[in-house]
């Protein structure tokens, strides 16, 4: 069933291209005849197919481009953009499976715009040729109106194709921006965590430095006390030696006094 639908889709495209070439072939025949033949052959209403542009092909990209361009608050901008992209993927970027092939809706719309561009360019060229062949003012006026209508349709096709191509490109860029913003957010979080850890380490180092300086001060104070104690002990030792000397002198004086008596 999928292969049959794919074949029918390709066949419809082929028929459209053949219709464009057959129209140009008929115009080559009409060039040698009266311009009325072209007007009779193109007397069909050309406005109905272009309603597809006015009510479908133009509004969708315009609405999404306006929504994407609106300056939403920075706090909710990412969530709103994700919602817009999801809606855009669901509505505009649907995919139709035909057998083993997959065709997206936007590719079909761009193809329709390109076909409209080809048909309108062909109609404009044929109308210009018929206008050059016309002899009466009424015929020239009608053919000129047909040519202007074809040129209008040509630029409508160009605008529709450009809108969808721009929308596709912006959608691709926004899909690339999302992961990049996530990576940037993670990098900023890692940077903040590293800065916080660095501050904590600096605090620990500062406390260690203060503790070392305090220990050095206490060590110097203890060294001063030890030196003072050593000096006092030296003085005590000197006093002890002095006492011993005085005792010896006293003993010598006592012995001398005994001898004289």
Residue pairs with C-beta under 8 A, 6 or more apart in sequence:
2 97
2 98
2 99
3 98
3 99
5 98
6 98
6 99
6 101
9 98
9 103
13 111
16 115
17 115
20 115
20 118
20 119
20 122
23 119
23 122
23 123
23 126
24 122
24 125
24 126
26 41
27 38
27 125
27 126
27 129
27 130
29 37
30 37
30 38
30 41
30 126
30 130
31 129
31 130
31 133
34 133
35 130
35 131
35 133
35 134
35 135
35 139
35 143
36 139
38 126
38 127
38 130
38 143
39 130
39 139
39 142
39 143
39 146
42 123
42 126
42 127
42 146
46 123
46 149
46 150
46 153
49 116
50 116
50 153
50 156
52 112
53 113
53 116
53 156
53 157
53 160
57 109
57 112
57 113
57 160
57 163
57 164
58 159
58 160
58 163
60 91
60 92
61 92
61 163
61 164
61 166
61 167
62 163
64 84
64 88
64 92
64 167
65 163
65 166
65 167
65 170
67 84
68 81
68 84
68 170
68 174
72 80
72 81
78 178
78 181
81 174
81 178
82 178
85 171
85 174
85 175
85 178
88 167
88 171
89 171
92 105
92 106
92 109
92 167
93 104
93 105
93 106
93 171
94 104
94 105
95 102
95 103
95 104
95 105
96 102
96 103
96 104
96 105
96 108
106 164
106 167
106 168
109 160
109 164
110 161
110 164
110 165
113 157
113 160
113 161
113 164
114 157
114 161
116 153
116 156
116 157
116 160
117 154
117 157
117 158
117 161
119 153
120 150
120 151
120 153
120 154
120 156
120 157
121 150
121 154
123 146
123 150
123 153
124 147
124 150
124 151
124 154
127 143
127 144
127 146
127 147
127 150
128 147
130 143
131 140
131 143
131 144
131 147
134 140
134 143
